[in-house]
């Protein structure tokens, strides 16, 4: 694969008659718009009781429950324990996964159990590093929710702990292993959009729940919530249920919209184009509507610079979040190149190829005499700038997952468990996770400092 793919190499594959797997022949075989089906092969294995991967959940909140449900869609996995600081969630864990599972408020009790092979870390962000490192040192495989760390300086601790332990550590940006990402990466490497010029990502929300105003149970109290442990190394404050159940709203425990949402986009972007990430960020925004005590913005716009590398051209990325979008909400992730664009989702990819106008039209010719216009037209025609092959490569192709596709979240856990069983690799190891988290956290650094910030994507450090 050439380091700087272009449509020329992409089109060449369509005319060679090669048996090599490529997307180009399928795209160019049809005129106008077309739809194709994505597919993937899975290992078919029947597991007996002794082959089960015993799983513990640390943090039985919203994400912990969804993560565990997704994990259980993969054959050969069983939940045997759960930990949370709110007693109501431990009761919920038993409702979901059986009265016989072990429950505790102290995650260290889970790490001491020999019957646990792997843990899901779905705690507030400020606990990710501590629990993940402890779990790896205890000999457990770890699935750590994104962002991997609350502060970029914490990332090397997890990287080192994973390497020294030899255990598998998967970071949980769930779309990473999706069919959409897989096909987008193939298309990019084949040169389907030429050189990347821009990434456009946005996520609009229009609900209290979407803005993290999660419900607070009426039994929340100092007896039912271990608030002091929740605080950890964060500043000590009096018991406040909102801080516990709506922790994303506070800088002391979360990472704002960047850590919750930007990090997903960076995971996909860096994976598809094989990049280490951006080297500069400039953020703006503010708290426009949800003035409920939170100290993070509900509207955020960040511009990123990606430097030129052997895998991609220099380009810019625009990330936008709006938690009070009167349009009703929605989202998008679009890679825009010199020769096409891809809109990437977990279950689909749409590739659009347009004709680049190289010959002047009436707009710019109007100031010349009729005789001069004819001479100019002939001069451009002699250069043959708009070839038939370029015109034939235009149109829109959409790949969609089949109806029985179990989803990107299933695939991410499938990748995790396969790596555990076969001592293999995960799609989002701690180094990848730090590069995605670090890039996202640049938005917070810039926003609160009110200035651009610089980042070394290779060494994963602020400059």
C-alpha positions as CSV (number, residue, x, y, z in Angstrom):
1,X,0.0,0.0,0.0
2,X,1.3,3.4,-0.9
3,X,1.8,5.7,2.0
4,X,-0.2,8.5,0.3
5,X,-3.2,6.7,-1.3
6,X,-5.0,8.5,-4.1
7,X,-7.8,7.8,-6.5
8,X,-5.3,6.9,-9.2
9,X,-4.2,3.9,-7.2
10,X,-7.8,3.2,-6.2
11,X,-9.0,3.2,-9.8
12,X,-6.0,1.2,-10.9
13,X,-7.1,-1.7,-8.8
14,X,-10.4,-1.7,-10.6
15,X,-8.8,-2.3,-14.0
16,X,-6.0,-4.8,-13.2
17,X,-8.3,-7.8,-13.1
18,X,-6.5,-8.9,-9.9
19,X,-7.9,-11.5,-7.5
20,X,-6.8,-9.4,-4.6
21,X,-9.7,-8.3,-2.4
22,X,-10.5,-4.7,-2.9
23,X,-13.5,-2.4,-2.8
24,X,-12.8,-0.6,-6.0
25,X,-14.3,-3.1,-8.5
26,X,-17.6,-3.3,-6.6
27,X,-17.8,0.5,-6.5
28,X,-17.1,1.1,-10.1
29,X,-19.2,-1.8,-11.4
30,X,-22.4,0.2,-10.8
31,X,-23.5,3.6,-12.0
32,X,-25.0,6.2,-9.6
33,X,-25.9,5.0,-6.2
34,X,-25.7,1.5,-4.8
35,X,-25.9,-0.4,-1.5
36,X,-23.8,-3.3,-0.4
37,X,-23.8,-5.6,2.6
38,X,-21.0,-5.7,5.2
39,X,-20.0,-9.1,6.7
40,X,-17.6,-10.7,9.1
41,X,-16.6,-14.2,10.1
42,X,-16.8,-15.3,13.7
43,X,-15.1,-18.3,15.4
44,X,-17.7,-21.0,16.2
45,X,-16.9,-22.6,19.5
46,X,-19.0,-24.4,22.1
47,X,-17.7,-23.7,25.6
48,X,-18.2,-26.0,28.6
49,X,-18.4,-24.7,32.2
50,X,-14.7,-25.0,32.8
51,X,-14.0,-22.9,29.7
52,X,-16.1,-19.9,30.8
53,X,-14.4,-16.5,31.3
54,X,-15.6,-15.4,34.7
55,X,-16.3,-11.7,34.7
56,X,-16.6,-9.1,37.5
57,X,-18.2,-5.7,37.0
58,X,-16.7,-2.7,38.9
59,X,-19.3,0.1,38.6
60,X,-22.8,-1.1,38.1
61,X,-24.1,2.2,36.7
62,X,-25.6,2.9,33.3
63,X,-22.4,2.1,31.3
64,X,-21.5,-0.8,33.5
65,X,-24.8,-2.5,32.9
66,X,-24.8,-1.9,29.2
67,X,-21.2,-3.1,29.0
68,X,-22.0,-6.3,30.8
69,X,-25.1,-7.0,28.7
70,X,-22.9,-6.7,25.6
71,X,-20.2,-8.9,27.1
72,X,-22.8,-11.6,27.7
73,X,-23.8,-11.7,24.0
74,X,-20.4,-13.3,23.5
75,X,-20.4,-17.1,24.1
76,X,-18.3,-18.4,26.9
77,X,-18.7,-15.5,29.4
78,X,-20.3,-15.5,32.8
79,X,-20.8,-12.7,35.5
80,X,-19.8,-13.9,38.9
81,X,-19.3,-10.7,40.9
82,X,-20.2,-7.0,41.0
83,X,-19.0,-3.9,42.9
84,X,-20.6,-0.6,43.4
85,X,-20.7,2.2,46.1
86,X,-24.5,2.4,46.0
87,X,-26.4,-0.5,47.6
88,X,-29.3,-0.2,45.2
89,X,-27.0,-1.0,42.3
90,X,-25.7,-4.1,44.0
91,X,-29.4,-5.2,44.3
92,X,-29.9,-4.4,40.7
93,X,-26.8,-6.6,39.8
94,X,-28.5,-9.5,41.5
95,X,-31.7,-8.9,39.6
96,X,-29.9,-8.9,36.3
97,X,-27.3,-11.7,36.8
98,X,-28.5,-13.9,39.6
99,X,-28.7,-13.9,43.4
100,X,-25.7,-16.1,43.6
101,X,-23.2,-13.5,42.3
102,X,-20.8,-12.0,44.8
103,X,-21.4,-8.3,45.6
104,X,-19.3,-5.8,47.5
105,X,-18.6,-2.1,47.9
106,X,-14.8,-2.7,47.9
107,X,-13.4,-3.5,44.5
108,X,-10.3,-5.0,46.2
109,X,-12.3,-7.9,47.4
110,X,-13.0,-8.8,43.8
111,X,-9.3,-8.6,42.8
112,X,-8.5,-11.0,45.6
113,X,-10.9,-13.7,44.3
114,X,-9.3,-16.5,42.2
115,X,-12.6,-17.3,40.4
116,X,-12.5,-14.0,38.5
117,X,-10.6,-13.9,35.2
118,X,-11.5,-10.4,33.9
119,X,-13.1,-7.2,35.2
120,X,-15.0,-4.4,33.6
121,X,-14.0,-1.0,35.0
122,X,-17.0,1.3,34.5
123,X,-16.5,3.7,37.3
124,X,-16.3,7.5,37.2
125,X,-13.3,8.7,35.2
126,X,-11.2,9.7,38.2
127,X,-11.1,6.1,39.4
128,X,-10.0,4.5,36.0
129,X,-6.3,4.6,36.5
130,X,-6.2,3.3,40.1
131,X,-8.6,0.4,39.6
132,X,-7.2,-0.6,36.2
133,X,-3.6,-0.7,37.5
134,X,-4.6,-2.6,40.6
135,X,-6.6,-5.1,38.6
136,X,-3.7,-5.7,36.2
137,X,-1.3,-6.2,39.0
138,X,-3.7,-8.7,40.6
139,X,-3.5,-10.8,37.4
140,X,-6.9,-9.8,36.0
141,X,-7.6,-9.0,32.3
142,X,-9.3,-5.5,32.1
143,X,-11.9,-3.9,30.0
144,X,-11.6,-0.2,31.0
145,X,-14.3,2.3,29.9
146,X,-13.3,5.3,28.0
147,X,-11.7,7.7,28.5
148,X,-8.9,5.5,29.7
149,X,-7.7,8.2,32.1
150,X,-9.0,11.5,33.6
151,X,-5.6,13.2,33.1
152,X,-3.2,12.4,30.4
153,X,-0.3,12.1,32.9
154,X,-2.0,8.9,34.3
155,X,-1.8,7.0,31.0
156,X,1.7,5.7,31.3
157,X,0.9,3.9,34.6
158,X,-1.7,1.8,32.8
159,X,0.6,1.2,29.8
160,X,3.4,0.0,32.1
161,X,1.0,-2.1,34.3
162,X,-0.3,-3.9,31.3
163,X,3.1,-4.7,29.9
164,X,4.5,-5.9,33.1
165,X,1.4,-8.0,33.9
166,X,1.2,-9.6,30.5
167,X,-2.6,-9.4,30.8
168,X,-5.0,-8.1,28.2
169,X,-6.3,-4.6,28.6
170,X,-9.0,-3.3,26.2
171,X,-10.2,0.3,26.3
172,X,-13.9,0.7,25.8
173,X,-14.7,2.9,22.9
174,X,-17.3,0.4,21.7
175,X,-17.4,1.3,18.0
176,X,-13.8,0.5,17.5
177,X,-14.3,-3.1,16.4
178,X,-17.4,-2.3,14.3
179,X,-18.1,-3.4,10.7
180,X,-18.3,0.3,9.8
181,X,-14.8,1.0,11.1
182,X,-13.4,-2.1,9.4
183,X,-14.7,-1.1,6.0
184,X,-13.8,2.6,6.4
185,X,-10.2,1.6,7.2
186,X,-10.0,-0.6,4.1
187,X,-11.5,2.1,1.9
188,X,-9.1,4.8,3.2
189,X,-6.1,2.6,2.7
190,X,-7.2,1.8,-0.9
191,X,-7.3,5.5,-1.6
192,X,-11.0,5.9,-1.9
193,X,-11.0,9.6,-0.7
194,X,-7.5,10.5,-1.8
195,X,-5.6,12.6,0.8
196,X,-7.6,13.5,3.8
197,X,-8.3,17.2,4.2
198,X,-10.8,17.4,7.1
199,X,-12.7,15.5,9.7
200,X,-16.2,16.8,10.6
201,X,-17.7,15.4,13.8
202,X,-20.8,16.6,15.7
203,X,-23.1,15.3,18.4
204,X,-26.3,17.2,19.1
205,X,-28.6,16.4,22.0
206,X,-32.0,17.8,23.2
207,X,-33.0,16.1,26.4
208,X,-32.2,16.3,30.1
209,X,-31.0,12.7,30.1
210,X,-28.8,13.4,27.1
211,X,-27.3,16.3,29.1
212,X,-26.5,14.0,32.0
213,X,-29.3,15.0,34.3
214,X,-29.7,11.4,35.4
215,X,-32.4,10.4,38.0
216,X,-31.4,10.4,41.6
217,X,-33.0,7.5,43.7
218,X,-35.1,8.7,46.6
219,X,-33.2,6.4,49.0
220,X,-29.9,8.1,48.3
221,X,-28.2,8.8,51.7
222,X,-25.0,8.5,53.5
223,X,-26.1,4.9,54.5
224,X,-26.8,3.7,50.9
225,X,-24.0,5.6,49.2
226,X,-20.3,5.3,50.1
227,X,-19.6,8.9,49.2
228,X,-16.2,9.2,50.9
229,X,-14.8,6.4,48.8
230,X,-16.4,7.8,45.7
231,X,-14.5,11.1,46.2
232,X,-11.1,9.3,46.4
233,X,-8.4,11.8,45.7
234,X,-10.8,14.4,44.6
235,X,-11.4,17.4,46.9
236,X,-13.4,16.6,50.0
237,X,-16.9,18.0,50.0
238,X,-20.1,17.2,52.0
239,X,-22.4,14.5,50.9
240,X,-24.2,15.5,47.7
241,X,-26.2,12.9,45.7
242,X,-26.0,15.0,42.5
243,X,-22.2,14.7,42.5
244,X,-22.5,10.9,42.8
245,X,-25.3,10.1,40.4
246,X,-24.5,12.9,37.9
247,X,-20.7,12.9,38.2
248,X,-20.1,13.7,34.5
249,X,-21.2,17.2,35.3
250,X,-18.1,17.9,37.5
251,X,-14.5,18.3,36.6
252,X,-13.4,16.7,39.9
253,X,-14.7,13.3,38.7
254,X,-15.3,13.4,34.9
255,X,-13.9,14.8,31.7
256,X,-16.8,16.7,30.3
257,X,-18.1,16.3,26.8
258,X,-14.5,15.7,25.5
259,X,-13.9,12.7,27.6
260,X,-17.4,11.3,27.1
261,X,-17.9,11.9,23.4
262,X,-14.8,13.3,21.6
263,X,-12.8,10.2,22.6
264,X,-15.1,7.9,20.6
265,X,-14.4,10.0,17.5
266,X,-10.7,10.0,18.0
267,X,-10.7,6.3,18.4
268,X,-12.4,5.8,15.1
269,X,-10.4,8.5,13.3
270,X,-7.0,7.3,14.5
271,X,-7.9,3.7,13.7
272,X,-9.2,4.4,10.2
273,X,-6.3,6.5,9.0
274,X,-3.6,4.8,11.2
275,X,-2.6,7.9,13.0
276,X,-1.2,8.8,16.4
277,X,-3.4,11.8,16.7
278,X,-3.4,15.6,16.5
279,X,-0.6,18.0,17.7
280,X,-2.6,21.1,18.4
281,X,-6.1,22.1,19.7
282,X,-8.1,25.3,20.1
283,X,-11.4,25.1,22.1
284,X,-14.3,27.4,22.8
285,X,-17.8,27.0,24.1
286,X,-19.7,27.6,27.3
287,X,-22.4,26.7,29.8
288,X,-25.5,27.9,27.9
289,X,-28.5,26.2,29.3
290,X,-28.0,23.3,31.8
291,X,-27.1,25.6,34.8
292,X,-27.7,22.9,37.4
293,X,-24.5,23.3,39.4
294,X,-22.3,21.7,36.8
295,X,-18.9,23.2,36.1
296,X,-18.3,21.8,32.5
297,X,-19.7,23.4,29.3
298,X,-22.8,22.1,27.5
299,X,-21.7,23.6,24.2
300,X,-18.2,22.9,22.9
301,X,-16.4,23.5,19.7
302,X,-12.7,22.4,19.2
303,X,-10.5,22.6,16.2
304,X,-7.6,20.2,15.9
305,X,-4.5,20.1,13.7
306,X,-3.1,16.8,12.5
307,X,0.5,16.9,11.2
308,X,1.6,15.2,8.0
309,X,2.8,11.6,8.6
310,X,3.7,8.6,6.4
311,X,0.1,7.5,6.6
312,X,-1.8,10.7,6.0
313,X,-1.5,14.3,4.8
314,X,-1.7,17.2,7.2
315,X,-5.4,18.0,7.9
316,X,-7.8,19.7,10.3
317,X,-10.6,18.2,12.4
318,X,-13.6,20.0,13.8
319,X,-15.4,18.6,16.8
320,X,-18.7,20.0,18.0
321,X,-21.1,19.1,20.8
322,X,-24.4,20.9,21.6
323,X,-26.5,19.7,24.6
324,X,-29.3,22.1,23.8
325,X,-29.8,21.5,20.1
326,X,-33.3,22.8,19.3
327,X,-33.2,20.8,16.1
328,X,-34.0,17.7,18.1
329,X,-30.5,16.1,18.1
330,X,-28.4,14.0,15.8
331,X,-24.8,13.3,15.0
332,X,-22.3,12.7,12.2
333,X,-18.7,11.6,11.5
334,X,-17.4,12.5,8.1
335,X,-13.9,12.1,6.5
336,X,-13.4,14.5,3.7
337,X,-10.6,14.0,1.2
338,X,-9.2,15.5,-2.0
339,X,-11.2,12.9,-4.1
340,X,-14.2,11.9,-2.0
341,X,-15.7,11.7,1.4
342,X,-16.8,8.9,3.8
343,X,-19.6,9.1,6.4
344,X,-18.7,6.5,8.9
345,X,-21.1,4.8,11.4
346,X,-20.9,1.7,13.5
347,X,-23.3,-0.2,11.2
348,X,-22.6,1.6,7.9
349,X,-20.2,3.5,5.6
350,X,-21.2,5.8,2.8
351,X,-18.6,6.7,0.2
352,X,-19.3,9.6,-2.1
353,X,-17.1,10.4,-5.1
354,X,-17.6,13.7,-6.9
355,X,-16.2,15.1,-10.1
356,X,-13.6,17.8,-9.6
357,X,-14.3,20.7,-11.9
358,X,-11.1,21.6,-13.7
359,X,-12.5,23.5,-16.7
360,X,-13.7,27.1,-16.3
361,X,-17.4,27.8,-16.9
362,X,-19.5,30.8,-17.8
363,X,-18.8,32.5,-14.4
364,X,-15.1,33.2,-15.0
365,X,-15.3,33.4,-18.8
366,X,-17.9,36.2,-18.9
367,X,-15.3,39.0,-18.8
368,X,-13.6,37.9,-22.1
369,X,-14.7,38.4,-25.7
370,X,-16.5,35.6,-27.5
371,X,-13.4,35.0,-29.6
372,X,-11.1,34.8,-26.5
373,X,-13.6,32.5,-24.7
374,X,-13.3,30.0,-27.6
375,X,-9.5,30.1,-27.4
376,X,-9.5,29.5,-23.7
377,X,-11.9,26.6,-24.0
378,X,-9.8,25.0,-26.7
379,X,-6.7,25.4,-24.5
380,X,-8.3,23.5,-21.6
381,X,-9.7,20.9,-23.9
382,X,-6.3,20.1,-25.3
383,X,-5.0,19.4,-21.8
384,X,-7.7,16.7,-21.3
385,X,-8.1,17.6,-17.6
386,X,-11.5,15.9,-17.2
387,X,-11.0,12.3,-18.3
388,X,-13.8,9.8,-18.9
389,X,-12.3,7.5,-16.1
390,X,-12.6,10.3,-13.6
391,X,-16.2,10.9,-14.5
392,X,-17.0,7.2,-14.2
393,X,-15.7,7.0,-10.7
394,X,-18.4,9.4,-9.3
395,X,-21.4,8.3,-7.4
396,X,-22.4,7.1,-3.9
397,X,-21.9,3.7,-2.4
398,X,-23.3,2.6,1.0
399,X,-22.2,-0.5,2.9
400,X,-24.7,-1.6,5.6
401,X,-24.5,-4.3,8.2
402,X,-26.9,-7.2,7.8
403,X,-30.1,-7.3,9.8
404,X,-28.8,-10.1,12.1
405,X,-25.6,-8.1,13.0
406,X,-25.1,-8.2,16.7
407,X,-23.5,-4.8,16.7
408,X,-20.3,-3.0,17.3
409,X,-20.5,-3.4,21.1
410,X,-20.7,-7.2,20.7
411,X,-17.7,-7.1,18.4
412,X,-15.6,-5.1,20.8
413,X,-16.2,-7.6,23.6
414,X,-15.7,-10.5,21.1
415,X,-12.3,-9.0,20.3
416,X,-11.5,-8.7,24.0
417,X,-12.4,-12.3,24.9
418,X,-10.7,-13.7,21.8
419,X,-7.5,-11.9,22.8
420,X,-7.8,-13.4,26.3
421,X,-8.3,-17.0,25.0
422,X,-5.7,-16.8,22.3
423,X,-3.2,-14.4,23.9
424,X,-3.9,-12.2,21.0
425,X,-4.2,-8.4,20.4
426,X,-7.0,-6.1,21.0
427,X,-8.0,-3.2,18.7
428,X,-7.7,-0.6,21.5
429,X,-4.8,-1.3,23.9
430,X,-3.6,1.2,26.5
431,X,-1.2,3.0,24.2
432,X,-4.0,3.5,21.6
433,X,-6.4,4.4,24.5
434,X,-4.1,7.1,25.8
435,X,-3.6,8.6,22.3
436,X,-7.4,8.8,22.0
437,X,-8.0,10.1,25.5
438,X,-5.1,12.5,25.3
439,X,-6.4,14.1,22.1
440,X,-9.8,14.5,23.6
441,X,-8.5,16.0,26.8
442,X,-6.7,18.7,24.8
443,X,-10.1,20.3,24.4
444,X,-10.4,20.7,28.1
445,X,-6.9,22.0,28.5
446,X,-7.5,24.6,25.8
447,X,-11.0,25.6,27.0
448,X,-10.0,26.3,30.6
449,X,-6.7,27.9,29.7
450,X,-8.4,30.0,27.0
451,X,-5.6,29.4,24.6
452,X,-4.3,26.9,22.0
453,X,-2.4,23.9,23.4
454,X,0.2,21.6,21.8
455,X,0.5,17.9,22.1
456,X,3.1,15.3,21.0
457,X,1.0,12.4,19.7
458,X,4.0,10.1,19.5
459,X,5.3,10.5,23.1
460,X,1.7,11.3,24.3
461,X,2.7,14.4,26.3
462,X,1.7,18.0,26.5
463,X,4.3,20.4,25.1
